[in-house]
Each structure stands twice: as C-alpha cells, then as structure tokens.
Amino acid sequence: MAFSNEHFINPEIFRLFVNDDKRFFTIEEADRLVPWLSRKLKVVLEHKMAIEQLVDSHKEFSCMIEVTSDEGFQFMLNNNVQASKVFHAVCLRFYDALQEILDKGLIVKDLDQGLVDFPYWFQGRQVLLCWKLGEKGVLYWHEPEAGFQGRQLIVNLDRVYRKR
C-alpha cells in the first residue's frame, strides 16, 4: 500500500521538521544546490519506498493465523519486534535526510513528484523558484499561491513583473 504525502507525513509531525528561518536564494545559489539536492532527494525517496514496503509486509504479520504454541508465538513476536526495529531505523534515516533538505531553507512540496521550491526575492516580493527531480537546473518559478500548475520559465520572470 503506497501512501500519499498527506498520509505519509502527519502534518503535526512535519511541523517539527520545518525551519521557520526563511532563507531566500539567488538563481545561481539554487542551481548550485541542484546536484546535491538531486542526490539527497533520491535518498529520501529510497527510504520512503523502504518504509512503504515494510508497512506492507508488516500487515502480513497481523493477518497470520494466531499460533497458540509458545514457540509459534515467540516466532511471531520476534519477527514483529525485528520488523519494528527495522521500520524505526529506516524512518529515522528518512527524517534525517529530509531534515537536511529543509535545513537548507528549501520547501519540499511533493515527495512523490520530487518537487522542491526555493524562496526567491524579486522586486520586493517573494516568489518561488521551482525545481523537479530530473531537471538539470532551476528553470521555473511560480507565485506562492499558484503552485506547480502556475510554473513559468525564469526567463519570463522580469517580463511578467513589468506588466504589473
């Protein structure tokens, strides 16, 4: 069973990982971070996939027929404890890797799509430079409320604001 981002990360828990110190990036700074971000985001996604697989396999334990013998119960208990240890270790690695990204001041918008925003100050207001896993550099921007659907090429940034 795959989790959507809203189910995978409880918003109350996620707030613990958000850095409230807003940092703004230049386009050059954002571009320089892309290789590191790409590697780090792949690690986060690998851990997320491992967590999902562990959750799926752990459900199989709960569906097993109850065994009444001491040996059978001990076997199930040991397997559940081991699965729990592995699960928590992978979760810790997941959150550590995610926290490294957030500590840079980046905004992870969608893990499954690999969407990350870089706060950018342009002509007295905040916009977001937008990057998606697989893109070679930061090529797009959008208004904070516009989201991914409102992405525009960075070369159009100045032209859009001159019209206002």
PyMOL commands that set and color helices and strands:
alter all, ss='L'
color gray80, all
select helices_A, chain A and resi 5-8+11-17+27-62+70-103+148-150+154-162
alter helices_A, ss='H'
color red, helices_A
select strands_A, chain A and resi 107-110+115-122+125-132+140-142+152-153
alter strands_A, ss='S'
color yellow, strands_A
deselect
rebuild
show_as cartoon
